Every structure is written in C-alpha cells, then in structure tokens.
Amino acid sequence: MSAPDALDPRTGRRGGERVLTLALLAALIAALLPVLRVVKPGGWLLGSVVIAALVLAAGYGARRFRLPAVAVSLIEAGVWVAVMTGVFLRDTALLWVVPTPETIRAVPELIDDAMSEIILGAAPLDDGPALAFLIVGAMGLLAIIVDHVVLTARMPLLASIGIVTVSLIPAIAVPRQVDVMAFVFLAVAILFLIRAETRSRERPLERASERTAGVPATAVGIGAIAVVVAVVATPLLPQPGVRAGAGLGPGPGIDATLQLGDDLRRPEEVEVLRVRTDAPAPPYLRATTLSRFEGGVWEPDRVRTVPLDSEFGLGAVSVTDDVRVSEYTTDVEVVNLASLWLPISYPAVEVTGLDGRWGAVPYNRTVISQSGTTQGQTYTVVSHQPRPTLEQIRADTAGGPQLRDETTSVPPGTPDIIGQLAAEVTADATNDYDRLIAMQKWFRGGAFRYSLDAPVEDGFDGSGAEAVAEFLDRREGYCIHFASAFALMARTLHMPSRIVVGYLPGVATTDVFEEQTVYSVSSSLLHAWPEVYFEEVGWIPFEPTAGLGVPTQFSPASALPGDPDDPNSATPGATPTPSASTEAGPNGPIDPRDEALPGTPLGGVNPLPTLGVVLLILLLLALPFLVRELRRRQLTVAARGGDAASAWTIVQDAAIDVGIAVPASESPRAFAQRLIAEHGVSPDAMHTLATAIERASYAPSGGRDYWMGDAALDAATQVRAELLSTAPAARRILAVIAPRSLIVRPGSVYAGGAPATR
C-alpha cells in the first residue's frame, strides 16, 4: 500500500496530500481570524482550530488506505459529530460521544439561542456556549466541504472563493478599517493552498523551473487582483450600518454609539419605516437615549425594564395642572429595520400591536425587544404631548431633584471653549428656556454648516469632548456634533441634558390610508438631537442641527390654537416637539419635508457612489475573463520557451471550457485521437502536441534533446481556435466570459468521465 505522497503509477503525479492538508488548515484558520472582531476570544477559537485539524487529519488518514471519496467524507462527518457531541452535548449522549434522540432535540435550542445572541447582541459578542456551538460546528462543516473540494475534486480555486467569502462575513456585519495583517495572512494562505495543490499534480520531471514558469505567475496574478478588489473596490460598495448596539441581523440597524456618520455616508438609502399620524405634522421617532458622558463617548442609558403591558410600563405623563396635554396616535410599519429599540413618538403612553415580548423603560419612555427585533412589526403608538405656553415654559426652570447625576455631569478635562461659548451665546437671556433657544438659534443661524465630510477630513469624526471643541472651532459637522455640543453647553449652564437617537420625520408619499397621509422614513433620516429637562414639563427636545428638522418654539398664551391672532393656528406652534411647528424662511413657512436630507447634496444626488458600484460590478463580471487571459498568457510564454506541458495545458483548458471531458485515466495519445475523431481538430496539430508531451514526460532528458521550437505552441493555438469555433454559440460565449477551466482542473472529478483508452 503506497503512501499518499508517493508517485501515483496511474497518473504519474505526486499526491502531496500532507502539505496540501496543512495548507488547507492554514487557510481555514486565516478565515477564522476576522470573527474576532464580532465575538470575544474564548473557547470557541481553540475549539474551531481543533475541530478543523481533527476533521482534516481524519480525511488524510482515510486517504492513506485509498478509501472512496464518499467513505472519506463520512469518516470526517463522524469525527465532526463525535467532537461536537463530546464537547457540547455529552450530558445527553451515550458514552459521551454517541448522539441520542435527546441530543438531537437539544441542537435546535442551541442554534436558536445562538441566533438570538447574534441578532440581539452588540459586537463584540460574549463567548457563550450556544454561540460557541454554532461557530465550532460551522467550522467543522466548512472543513469537511473544502477538504472534499480541494483533495477529492481538485478544485482549489473554488474552495478559496468559499473560504474568502466566509472571512468577509464578519467584516460585513461589523464594518471597520481593513485589518491588513489578517488580510495578508489570508492571502498568503490562499496562495499557498493553490500552489500546494498545483505541485501535487506535477510529474517528477516537471519540477524544474522551466516546466512551471507560468504557475507562480498565475497565482501571483490572482492574488494581486484579489488584493485590488478587497482593498480598493470593496469600500465603494454600500456598507451595512450595524455596529455595537444595533444587532447583527438583516437590514439596517440603529447605531446607539453616536457614530452615525458611517450610516449617513453610506451610498445606499433604503426605506426603513412607513408612518401615518393624526398629529399636525409627522413626529420625530425616538429609539433610545444617552445620558452618561465620560469625555470620550456617550453611552446608552442602562435602566430598569418592565413588561410593556404591565401597570408600571409607560404610564401617564406628569405635568403641572395648568399645562395643556394633547393626545396623538401614530401608526408605524417597519419595512426594513433590525433593531432592539422600537422607534416611537414621544412621549408615548401606550404601544399596541407588537408581536413577541417587549419591555418598556419608564425612565426615558422607550420600548426595547426582549425576543426578536423590530423587523416586520406593525404597531400603534399613543402619545400625550405637553403643550405649555411661552409664558409657562419661561417661568419653569431646567432641573429637578429626581434626576440622575449623570444627566448633569461635565467630565474633568472638558475643553474650556465649550463653557465659554455657552456663557457668551446666552449672556442676554434671563431664563433657562431663552438660554436654550439662544443656543438653538446660534447653531442654526448660518455660522455653522451641515457636513458629512469635514469631520473625517479634519479628524474630529466623533462625539467626545475634544471632537466637540474642534467642531465648535471648525463649525462644520453633522447631527452628532450639533447634539453633543448643545448637550454639553447646556450642562455647563447647570441644565440636565441627554441625547436622543432616532429618526427625523418622514417624507410624505402619495399613499393615503383612513384619510391620513403615509410618510416614508428612509435610512438617511437616522438622527440625533438633544433634550433638556424642565421641572414642570419634563424632557423637551431641541433641534440645533443646521439645515435639518424644525427648531423647537412655543407660542404665547395669546396665540393659542383657534386664536385669530395666531398665524399658525391650523398647525399649532406651541409644542415641545420640533416636528410640530414650522420655521419661517425667506419665502414663507418652510415645510420640514422640503429640507435637504442628511448626506444628500443640495445640488442633487451625488452620482459617484453609483458609478463606483457600476464599475465594480463590471470589474467583477470581467474578472474570470481577465484571470483566464492572464493564465493563458503565462502558459503561452512558457510554451514558447519549449515547455510542452504548458502547450498541452492550453489545449486541455480549451477542452474543459467548451465542455469536453478531460479525464485523468486517458493517455495523451488517446485524448488526441478523441479530439480528432469527435471534434474535428487538425490531425497534424494534435500529432505534434501528442509527440511533444510524450517526449517531455518519458524521454530521459525530459525532452530537451527533442526541442521543437514554437511548433508545440503553434499547434496548441490552432487546436484551441478549432475547439472554440466548432462549439455551440452559447458554449463559446461562456468559454470566454466564464471559463470553467478556472475552477475545473484537467483530470479532476468534474473534468468529465470519458472512458479510458490506451
């Protein structure tokens, strides 16, 4: 019985399976590294490496006994089952490794728990048993699949594509800058895998450099193209905005880390919600609030959650007796949004129609999922909106004994410019409300500019104190800069503040349901705005972001709704909600629906992202043709130098491309006769090629004494042209734009099964 690395007397090729197996293990480990950005390191990492090594070792051992491919895969599957059972389910198994019916019943529960952690969790996820079971199990299955593809089917390029695809999943789930070291490790592992598989095919006489001149160049060419696509072209693609706190499920998420710039800069815009309401104008929809600020980042509030339908849920709005409260009903349909937090109007007192388990947070009147996400939900929100008069809000003070200290704290080391500007802007105001209105007008008065690019170009793309100070100096930024600056400036004036993350009011559509206009909320309307607490009214939102939304304003008692002296009596202006009033512009009231959307240039839609995507798609479609041409040119150069094997490979690749079988069991002479008899190629050209490859394979000097000049290359070029010309038109087109020879190698299982002829 021959060892797998010995010469195969039937094909004349070295097995090389030991090196190839190690190369495959290295590629799998390289594909596993990006998962570290999604899941905290733990036992799953070691378990994944161990199970991949055991599966590949089982396959290597089985092939030493020359077992059929099916038997090899079954043995590997048995090892996978035994390891998974022994590590994760031994309490229900027979002899710790043999699954029982109880073991099988426990698997769906583990998978469900793991999927819930993925959907509901925030990256990096904790290393839980269910998640470890899913990752380790998936790694083992991947090892079985690629082992078959590489070592049985001899299709390393196809396996490499699968491995690279798996490695890209974490990068898509949690977008970050390219991890250069991890990418280089993966690229080297893939190239090593392809090279190891290629060397395992070579005959002993083909080890000389002149015999394989085209192989390394082809591998390097493929690697270079992969690097260009991954590093240069991939950033042009629309990136999902799912990060910490947003879940890892399908659809856009809500970013509660206040790094909204990446979401707003995404070239793709999708509809996330559809809204209709009986309020005078479509409301802002809040998801969550952020109160704790320690100088570097605003953190989501971590407060007590109670069942949504309990008596301690949202509850009634608490205001003084003389403050009016209006009730509004808003219906929301989630079109494409996967989030823990439910977008609702404020202040909500009741939410109905939800599927699944949901909790209410009384502290900030938000709703959070306890199982599942917002995707596909349709629900109704009832809100009771306090509407104090201008006189009432001016008489009120910002603050209250029941507030948490985190809503008023200013971190040590906060740049002095923040407090200095707050005092300077509010110097003429005599009450807290007027001070806040003065700051709102200052931000929106023309001195500041809304920009998604300036923070990135100037290096202050964040919400920390230093970024806020830089923003106040540059006076260019987007919503998180405006909201963070406003909230910090309010705190320097001893006013409790926090930041809200949610959505701006939607854009009116032509759809009407139950006599209510349907508004569309897109992903680009993801927004952040500040709130300040007033003792007799509660939390009041403000809108400092220049060019977006509608600023907060209250009407005097003499201009209450229905008063003929109030020009806005049809749409009350006395409201603490920015969306319920209009802002005066040069040509009359400005409808918030006419405001420029975040990330949309005032001159129209920026075509560059779309053009980049189109160019990338064209590049990807042309990639098989380019790689095939690169390989053919390398073979041509080698054949012109007298390498008969390269000339012969040109003909084999052409045959595979047009659907002609190239089995390993067929000799060169028999293959030549079949092409002449069945496909009408030139007998003289095939005789020249067959003679050249036989001399190179069997002559003592490797054919050097019988060098034929360019005759072999000319014959190969002629035969390739004849095979393409006689193929059906559809097959000929596919041979050019999607050549099978890129992934199907001569002599492999998928290269065809023509009967052997000797």
C-alpha positions in Angstrom: 0.0 0.0 0.0 1.6 3.3 -1.1 1.8 6.4 1.0 -0.2 9.4 -0.3 2.9 11.3 -1.0 4.3 8.6 -3.2 4.2 8.7 -7.0 0.9 7.6 -8.4 1.6 4.9 -11.1 -1.6 5.6 -12.8 -1.4 9.3 -13.3 2.3 9.9 -12.8 1.5 12.6 -10.2 2.7 13.1 -6.7 0.0 13.0 -4.0 1.4 15.7 -1.8 -1.6 15.4 0.4 0.3 16.1 3.6 1.4 19.6 2.6 -1.9 20.2 0.9 -3.8 19.3 4.1 -1.6 21.6 6.2 -2.2 24.4 3.6 -5.9 23.9 3.9 -5.8 24.1 7.7 -3.8 27.3 7.5 -6.4 28.8 5.1 -9.3 27.9 7.4 -7.5 29.4 10.4 -6.9 32.6 8.4 -10.6 32.7 7.5 -11.5 32.4 11.2 -9.5 35.4 12.4 -12.0 38.1 11.3 -14.6 36.5 13.6 -12.5 38.0 16.5 -14.0 41.4 15.6 -17.5 40.1 16.2 -17.1 37.6 19.1 -14.8 38.0 22.1 -11.9 35.5 22.1 -12.7 32.4 24.1 -13.0 28.6 24.0 -14.7 28.8 20.6 -11.4 29.9 19.0 -9.4 26.9 20.2 -12.4 24.6 19.5 -12.7 25.8 15.9 -9.0 25.2 15.3 -9.1 21.7 16.9 -12.2 20.5 15.1 -10.8 21.7 11.7 -7.5 19.9 12.4 -9.2 16.7 13.5 -11.5 16.6 10.5 -8.7 17.2 8.1 -6.5 14.6 9.9 -9.3 12.1 9.6 -9.6 12.7 5.9 -5.8 12.4 5.4 -5.7 9.1 7.3 -8.6 7.7 5.4 -6.9 8.5 2.1 -3.8 6.6 3.1 -6.0 3.5 2.9 -7.3 4.7 -0.6 -10.9 4.7 0.5 -13.6 6.1 -1.8 -14.3 9.8 -1.6 -17.7 9.1 -0.1 -16.2 7.0 2.7 -13.6 9.7 3.4 -16.4 12.3 3.8 -18.4 10.0 6.0 -15.5 9.4 8.3 -14.9 13.1 8.6 -18.6 13.7 9.3 -18.3 11.0 12.1 -15.4 12.8 13.6 -17.3 16.1 13.5 -20.4 14.5 15.2 -18.3 12.9 17.9 -16.4 16.1 18.7 -19.5 18.3 18.8 -21.3 15.8 20.9 -18.4 15.2 23.3 -17.7 18.9 23.8 -21.2 20.5 23.9 -23.8 17.7 24.4 -22.0 14.9 26.4 -24.6 15.0 29.2 -27.3 13.7 26.8 -25.0 11.3 24.8 -24.2 7.7 25.0 -20.6 7.2 26.1 -20.2 11.0 25.9 -19.8 11.0 22.1 -22.7 8.9 20.6 -25.7 11.1 20.0 -29.1 10.1 21.4 -32.6 11.4 20.4 -32.3 13.7 23.4 -29.0 15.0 22.0 -30.7 15.7 18.6 -33.6 17.5 20.3 -31.1 19.8 22.1 -29.5 21.0 18.9 -32.3 23.3 17.6 -32.5 25.0 21.0 -28.8 25.8 21.0 -29.0 27.2 17.5 -32.0 29.3 18.4 -30.1 30.7 21.4 -27.1 31.4 19.3 -29.1 33.2 16.6 -30.8 35.3 19.3 -27.4 36.3 20.7 -26.3 37.3 17.2 -29.5 39.3 16.4 -29.9 41.0 19.8 -26.3 41.3 20.9 -23.8 44.0 20.5 -20.4 43.4 18.9 -18.1 42.1 20.2 -20.5 39.3 21.5 -19.8 37.4 24.7 -18.4 33.9 24.3 -21.5 31.9 25.3 -22.0 28.1 25.0 -24.7 28.4 22.3 -22.6 30.8 20.2 -19.5 28.6 20.6 -21.5 25.6 19.5 -22.6 27.4 16.3 -19.1 28.7 15.4 -17.3 25.5 16.1 -19.9 23.4 14.3 -19.8 25.7 11.3 -16.0 25.5 11.2 -16.1 21.7 11.2 -18.7 21.6 8.4 -16.6 24.1 6.4 -13.5 21.9 6.9 -15.4 18.8 5.5 -16.7 20.7 2.5 -13.4 22.3 1.5 -11.5 19.1 2.1 -13.7 17.4 -0.5 -13.5 20.3 -2.9 -9.7 20.5 -2.7 -8.4 17.0 -2.1 -11.1 15.0 -3.9 -12.5 17.3 -6.6 -9.1 19.0 -7.1 -10.8 22.5 -7.3 -8.7 24.7 -5.0 -9.8 28.0 -6.6 -13.4 27.2 -5.9 -12.6 26.3 -2.3 -10.5 29.5 -2.0 -13.5 31.6 -3.1 -15.6 29.9 -0.4 -13.0 30.5 2.3 -12.7 34.2 1.3 -16.4 34.6 1.3 -16.7 33.1 4.9 -13.9 35.5 6.0 -15.8 38.5 4.7 -19.0 37.9 6.7 -17.7 39.5 10.0 -16.4 42.5 8.0 -19.9 43.0 6.5 -21.6 42.6 9.9 -19.2 45.0 11.7 -17.7 47.4 9.3 -14.2 48.7 10.3 -11.0 49.6 8.7 -9.2 46.8 6.8 -7.2 44.6 9.1 -4.1 44.5 6.9 -2.3 41.7 8.8 -5.3 39.4 8.8 -5.9 40.1 5.1 -2.2 39.4 4.3 -2.3 36.2 6.3 -5.4 35.1 4.4 -3.9 36.0 1.0 -0.7 34.1 1.7 -2.6 31.1 3.0 -4.8 31.0 -0.2 -1.8 31.3 -2.5 0.0 28.6 -0.5 -3.0 26.4 -0.9 -3.3 26.9 -4.6 0.5 26.3 -5.1 0.5 23.2 -2.9 -2.4 21.7 -4.9 -0.6 22.6 -8.2 2.6 20.9 -7.0 0.7 17.8 -6.0 -0.2 17.4 -9.7 3.2 17.8 -11.2 5.1 14.8 -12.6 8.7 14.3 -11.3 10.2 15.8 -14.5 8.0 18.9 -14.2 9.6 20.2 -11.0 12.3 22.1 -12.9 11.6 25.9 -13.0 11.2 25.9 -16.7 8.3 23.5 -16.5 6.3 25.5 -14.1 7.2 29.1 -15.1 3.6 30.0 -15.6 2.2 28.6 -12.4 3.6 31.0 -9.8 3.0 34.0 -12.1 -0.7 32.9 -12.4 -1.1 32.5 -8.7 0.5 35.9 -8.1 -1.8 37.5 -10.7 -4.8 36.1 -9.0 -3.6 37.3 -5.6 -2.9 40.8 -6.9 -6.4 41.1 -8.4 -7.9 39.9 -5.1 -5.9 42.5 -3.2 -7.1 45.3 -5.5 -10.7 44.2 -5.3 -10.7 43.8 -1.5 -8.7 46.9 -0.5 -9.7 49.4 -3.2 -13.0 48.4 -4.6 -14.8 47.0 -1.6 -15.2 50.4 0.2 -17.2 51.6 -2.8 -20.0 49.1 -2.0 -22.9 50.0 0.2 -22.0 49.0 3.7 -24.5 48.0 6.4 -24.7 50.3 9.3 -24.8 47.7 12.0 -22.5 48.2 14.9 -22.4 47.9 18.7 -25.9 48.1 20.0 -27.5 47.7 16.6 -27.7 43.9 16.5 -26.2 41.7 13.7 -29.3 40.7 11.9 -30.6 41.6 8.4 -31.5 45.1 7.4 -30.2 48.4 8.6 -29.8 49.0 12.3 -29.9 51.9 14.8 -26.5 52.9 16.0 -26.6 53.9 19.6 -22.8 54.6 19.8 -23.3 58.0 18.1 -21.0 57.0 15.3 -23.8 57.9 12.8 -21.5 59.4 10.2 -20.8 56.0 8.7 -24.5 55.3 8.3 -25.2 58.7 6.8 -22.3 58.4 4.4 -23.5 55.1 3.0 -24.2 55.4 -0.7 -27.3 53.1 -0.4 -30.5 54.5 1.0 -33.4 52.2 1.9 -36.9 52.8 3.3 -37.0 51.6 6.9 -40.4 52.8 8.2 -43.8 53.9 7.0 -45.7 56.2 9.3 -49.2 57.9 9.5 -50.5 60.1 12.3 -53.3 62.3 13.4 -50.8 64.8 14.8 -50.5 68.2 12.9 -47.2 67.0 11.4 -45.2 63.7 11.3 -43.3 63.3 14.6 -39.7 62.5 15.4 -39.4 58.8 16.3 -37.1 58.1 19.2 -35.3 54.8 19.7 -33.1 55.3 22.8 -31.4 58.0 24.9 -27.8 58.5 26.0 -27.1 60.3 29.3 -23.8 59.1 30.6 -20.8 61.0 29.2 -17.3 60.5 30.4 -15.5 62.6 27.9 -14.9 60.1 25.1 -18.3 58.7 24.2 -22.0 59.0 25.0 -23.4 55.7 26.4 -26.9 54.4 26.0 -29.0 54.6 29.2 -28.9 51.3 31.1 -32.1 51.4 33.2 -34.8 49.2 34.6 -37.0 47.5 32.0 -40.5 46.3 32.8 -43.1 44.3 30.7 -44.7 46.7 28.2 -48.2 45.7 29.2 -47.7 46.0 32.9 -49.1 48.7 35.1 -45.5 50.0 35.6 -44.9 50.4 31.9 -45.0 53.7 30.1 -47.6 55.2 32.4 -49.2 58.7 32.3 -47.4 61.9 31.6 -46.7 64.0 34.7 -47.0 67.8 34.3 -48.5 70.6 36.4 -52.2 71.0 36.2 -52.2 74.2 34.1 -50.1 72.7 31.3 -52.2 71.5 28.3 -51.7 67.9 27.1 -52.7 66.8 23.6 -53.2 63.2 22.6 -52.0 61.9 19.2 -52.0 58.5 17.6 -49.2 57.3 15.3 -49.2 54.1 13.3 -45.8 52.6 12.3 -44.9 49.8 9.9 -41.3 48.5 9.9 -40.2 47.9 6.4 -36.5 47.2 6.7 -35.1 47.8 10.2 -33.4 45.2 12.5 -33.0 46.8 16.0 -33.6 46.2 19.6 -35.1 49.6 20.1 -38.6 50.4 18.8 -39.0 53.8 17.0 -41.9 55.5 18.7 -43.2 59.1 19.1 -42.7 60.9 22.3 -43.9 60.9 25.0 -45.6 57.5 24.4 -48.2 56.3 27.0 -49.3 53.2 25.1 -47.9 50.9 22.3 -50.1 48.1 20.9 -50.0 45.6 18.1 -46.5 44.3 18.6 -45.6 40.6 18.2 -43.2 38.9 20.6 -42.0 40.0 24.1 -41.3 43.7 24.6 -40.2 45.8 27.6 -40.8 49.4 28.5 -38.3 51.7 30.0 -40.3 54.2 32.1 -37.2 56.4 32.7 -37.0 57.5 29.1 -40.3 56.2 27.7 -38.6 53.9 25.2 -39.5 50.3 24.2 -37.0 47.5 23.8 -37.3 44.0 22.5 -36.9 41.0 24.8 -37.1 38.5 22.0 -36.6 39.2 18.3 -36.2 42.6 16.6 -38.3 45.3 15.1 -38.2 43.7 11.6 -41.7 43.2 10.2 -43.5 44.8 13.2 -46.7 46.9 12.7 -47.8 48.9 15.8 -49.7 51.9 17.1 -48.3 54.5 19.5 -50.5 56.8 21.6 -48.6 59.8 22.9 -49.7 62.6 25.3 -47.8 65.7 24.3 -47.4 68.5 26.9 -48.0 71.9 25.3 -47.1 74.7 27.7 -47.4 78.3 26.7 -44.4 80.5 26.1 -45.1 82.2 29.5 -45.2 78.8 31.3 -42.0 77.5 29.9 -40.2 80.7 30.6 -41.3 80.6 34.2 -40.1 77.0 34.5 -36.5 76.0 35.4 -34.3 73.3 33.9 -33.5 70.7 36.6 -35.2 68.6 39.3 -34.2 66.6 42.4 -35.4 63.3 40.8 -32.8 63.4 38.0 -29.7 61.2 37.9 -26.4 62.9 38.4 -25.2 61.5 35.0 -27.5 64.0 33.2 -25.7 67.0 34.7 -22.0 65.8 35.0 -19.3 67.5 32.9 -16.2 65.3 32.7 -12.9 66.7 34.1 -10.7 67.9 31.3 -13.6 69.2 29.2 -12.2 71.9 26.9 -12.9 75.4 28.3 -14.1 76.7 25.0 -17.4 74.7 25.4 -18.4 76.5 28.6 -17.1 79.9 27.4 -19.2 79.8 24.3 -22.3 78.7 26.2 -21.9 81.7 28.5 -21.2 84.0 25.6 -24.2 82.9 23.5 -26.7 83.0 26.4 -25.4 86.3 28.0 -28.5 88.3 27.1 -31.1 85.6 28.2 -32.8 85.8 31.6 -34.3 82.3 31.9 -33.3 78.8 31.1 -35.7 78.4 28.1 -34.5 81.6 26.5 -30.9 80.4 27.0 -31.6 77.2 25.2 -33.4 79.0 22.4 -30.5 81.3 22.0 -28.1 78.4 21.6 -30.5 76.7 19.1 -30.6 79.9 17.1 -26.9 80.3 17.2 -26.3 76.8 15.8 -28.9 77.3 13.1 -28.3 80.9 12.3 -25.8 80.5 9.5 -22.5 80.3 11.4 -22.5 76.5 11.2 -22.7 74.2 8.2 -24.0 70.7 8.0 -21.3 68.5 6.5 -20.6 64.8 6.5 -17.1 65.1 5.1 -15.5 67.9 7.1 -15.2 65.8 10.4 -13.5 63.0 8.5 -11.1 65.3 6.6 -10.2 67.3 9.7 -10.0 64.4 12.1 -12.8 65.1 14.6 -15.4 62.5 13.5 -16.8 61.7 16.9 -18.9 62.9 19.9 -16.2 63.2 22.5 -15.3 66.4 24.3 -12.2 67.0 22.1 -14.2 66.4 19.0 -16.9 68.8 20.2 -14.3 71.5 20.8 -12.9 71.0 17.4 -16.4 71.2 15.9 -17.1 74.5 17.7 -13.9 75.8 16.2 -14.4 74.5 12.6 -18.2 74.9 12.7 -18.8 72.1 10.3 -20.2 68.7 11.2 -23.4 66.6 11.3 -26.1 65.8 13.8 -23.9 64.1 16.5 -21.7 67.1 16.6 -24.6 69.6 16.9 -26.4 67.4 19.5 -23.2 66.7 21.6 -22.2 70.4 21.6 -25.7 71.6 22.6 -26.0 69.0 25.4 -22.5 69.8 26.8 -23.0 73.5 26.6 -26.4 73.1 28.5 -24.6 71.1 31.2 -22.0 73.9 31.7 -25.0 76.1 32.4 -26.2 73.6 35.0 -29.1 72.2 33.0 -29.7 68.4 32.8 -29.4 67.2 29.2 -29.2 64.0 27.3 -29.1 62.9 23.6 -31.8 61.0 21.7 -31.1 58.7 18.8 -34.0 58.1 16.4 -35.4 59.3 13.1 -36.4 62.6 11.6 -40.0 63.0 10.4 -40.6 61.1 7.2 -41.3 62.4 3.7 -45.0 62.5 2.5 -46.0 59.9 -0.1 -49.0 59.8 -2.4 -50.5 57.0 -0.3 -53.4 57.8 2.0 -54.9 55.4 4.5 -58.0 56.2 6.5 -57.7 59.8 5.4 -54.2 60.0 6.8 -51.1 60.7 4.6 -48.5 57.9 4.7 -44.9 59.2 5.4 -41.8 57.3 4.3 -38.8 57.2 6.6 -35.5 56.3 5.0 -32.2 55.1 6.5 -30.7 58.5 5.8 -33.0 60.1 8.3 -31.3 58.4 11.2 -30.6 61.3 13.5 -29.5 62.5 17.0 -30.9 65.5 18.9 -30.6 66.9 22.5 -33.2 67.1 25.2 -33.2 69.3 28.4 -35.3 68.5 31.5 -37.7 71.1 32.8 -39.2 70.6 36.3 -42.9 71.2 35.5 -43.0 69.8 31.9 -40.4 67.1 31.6 -37.9 66.4 28.9 -38.1 68.9 26.0 -36.3 68.2 22.7 -34.4 70.9 20.8 -33.1 70.9 17.2 -29.7 72.6 16.8 -28.6 70.8 13.6 -28.3 73.4 10.9 -30.5 72.7 7.9 -32.3 69.7 9.3 -35.6 69.2 11.1 -37.6 72.0 12.7 -36.5 74.1 15.7 -38.4 74.0 18.9 -40.6 77.0 19.7 -43.6 77.8 22.0 -46.4 80.3 21.3 -47.6 82.8 23.9 -51.0 82.3 25.5 -52.5 85.0 23.3 -51.8 82.9 20.3 -53.3 79.6 21.4 -54.8 77.3 18.7 -58.0 78.8 17.4 -56.9 82.4 18.2 -57.3 84.5 15.1 -54.0 86.4 16.1 -52.1 83.1 15.7 -51.0 82.7 12.1 -50.1 79.0 12.8 -53.4 78.2 14.5 -54.1 75.5 11.9 -50.9 73.8 12.9 -50.2 74.7 16.5 -46.8 76.2 17.2 -47.0 75.8 21.0 -45.4 72.4 21.1 -42.2 70.9 22.7 -41.8 68.6 19.7 -39.7 70.1 16.9 -41.8 68.4 14.2 -45.0 70.0 15.2 -44.2 73.6 14.1 -42.9 75.4 11.1 -39.9 77.6 10.6 -40.1 80.9 8.8 -38.0 81.1 5.7 -37.3 83.8 3.0 -40.4 82.8 1.1 -42.7 81.9 4.0 -43.0 78.9 6.2 -40.6 76.0 5.5 -42.1 72.6 5.3 -39.7 70.1 7.1 -40.3 67.7 4.2 -38.5 70.2 1.9 -35.3 70.2 4.0 -32.2 68.6 2.5 -31.9 65.0 3.7 -28.7 64.0 5.5 -26.0 63.1 3.1 -27.8 64.5 0.1 -26.0 67.4 -1.7 -28.3 70.4 -2.2 -27.5 70.3 -5.9 -28.9 66.8 -6.4 -27.9 63.2 -5.9 -24.1 62.5 -6.0 -23.6 60.1 -8.9 -20.1 59.0 -7.8 -21.1 56.2 -5.4 -23.5 54.7 -8.0 -20.8 55.0 -10.7 -18.4 53.3 -8.4 -20.8 50.4 -7.8 -21.4 50.0 -11.5 -17.7 50.0 -12.3 -17.1 47.4 -9.6 -19.8 45.2 -10.9 -18.4 45.4 -14.4 -14.9 44.6 -13.0 -16.3 41.6 -11.1 -18.1 40.3 -14.2 -14.9 40.7 -16.2 -12.7 39.1 -13.6 -13.0 35.5 -14.8 -12.0 36.6 -18.4 -9.1 38.6 -17.1 -7.8 35.8 -14.9 -8.2 33.3 -17.7 -6.3 35.6 -20.1 -3.5 36.0 -17.5 -3.2 32.3 -17.1 -3.2 31.7 -20.9 -0.5 34.3 -21.5 1.7 32.7 -18.8 1.2 29.3 -20.4 2.0 30.9 -23.8 5.3 32.4 -22.6 6.3 29.1 -21.1 5.3 27.1 -24.2 7.3 29.5 -26.4 10.3 28.6 -24.3 9.9 24.9 -25.1 7.6 23.8 -22.3 5.5 21.1 -23.9 3.4 20.7 -20.7 2.2 24.3 -20.9 1.2 23.9 -24.6 -0.7 20.7 -23.7 -2.4 22.5 -20.8 -3.6 25.2 -23.2 -5.5 22.5 -25.2 -6.8 20.8 -22.0 -8.2 24.1 -20.7 -9.8 24.9 -24.0 -11.5 21.5 -24.0 -12.8 22.0 -20.5 -14.1 25.5 -21.4 -16.2 24.1 -24.3 -17.5 21.1 -22.3 -15.2 18.3 -23.5 -14.2 15.7 -20.9 -10.5 15.6 -19.8 -10.3 12.5 -17.6 -7.2 11.6 -15.7 -7.3 8.0 -16.9 -6.9 8.9 -20.6 -3.4 9.0 -22.1 -2.3 11.9 -24.2 -2.4 9.8 -27.4 -5.9 8.6 -26.7 -7.1 12.2 -25.9 -5.6 13.4 -29.1 -7.4 10.7 -31.2 -10.7 11.6 -29.5 -10.4 15.2 -30.3 -9.6 14.4 -34.0 -12.4 11.8 -34.3 -15.2 13.5 -32.4 -14.4 17.2 -32.6 -12.7 17.6 -35.9 -9.4 19.2 -34.9 -6.3 19.1 -37.1 -4.6 15.7 -37.1 -1.2 17.2 -37.8 -1.5 19.7 -34.9 -2.7 17.1 -32.5 0.1 14.7 -33.6 2.7 17.5 -32.9 1.3 18.1 -29.4 1.0 14.4 -28.5 4.6 13.8 -29.6 5.8 16.8 -27.6 4.1 15.9 -24.4 5.2 12.2 -24.6 8.8 13.2 -25.2 8.6 15.7 -22.2 7.0 13.0 -20.0 9.0 9.9 -20.9 12.3 10.9 -22.5 15.3 10.5 -20.2 16.3 14.1 -20.6 12.8 15.4 -20.2 12.5 16.1 -24.0 15.4 18.6 -24.1 17.1 16.7 -26.9 13.9 17.0 -28.9 13.2 20.7 -28.6 10.6 21.6 -31.2 10.8 25.4 -31.1 7.4 27.1 -31.4 5.8 24.1 -33.1 4.1 22.9 -30.0 2.8 26.4 -29.2 1.5 27.0 -32.7 -0.2 23.6 -32.7 -1.9 24.4 -29.3 -3.0 27.8 -30.6 -4.5 26.2 -33.7 -6.3 23.4 -31.8 -7.7 25.9 -29.2 -9.1 28.1 -32.0 -10.7 25.0 -33.7 -12.3 23.8 -30.5 -13.8 27.3 -29.9 -15.0 27.6 -33.5 -16.8 24.3 -33.5 -18.5 24.7 -30.1 -22.2 25.9 -30.0 -22.5 29.7 -29.7 -23.7 29.7 -26.1 -20.9 27.4 -25.0 -18.4 29.6 -26.9 -19.6 32.8 -25.1 -19.4 31.1 -21.7 -15.9 29.9 -22.6 -14.8 33.5 -22.9 -16.7 35.3 -20.1 -16.9 32.4 -17.6 -14.3 29.8 -18.4 -14.8 26.5 -16.5 -11.0 25.8 -16.5 -10.5 28.4 -13.8 -12.1 26.1 -11.2 -12.2 22.7 -13.0 -8.7 21.2 -13.4 -7.8 18.6 -16.0 -8.1 15.1 -14.5 -10.4 16.2 -11.7 -13.7 14.6 -10.9 -15.6 17.5 -12.5 -13.4 17.5 -15.7 -15.5 14.7 -17.1 -15.6 10.9 -17.2 -14.8 9.8 -20.7 -13.8 6.1 -20.8 -10.1 5.4 -20.6 -8.4 4.5 -23.9 -4.9 3.0 -24.1 
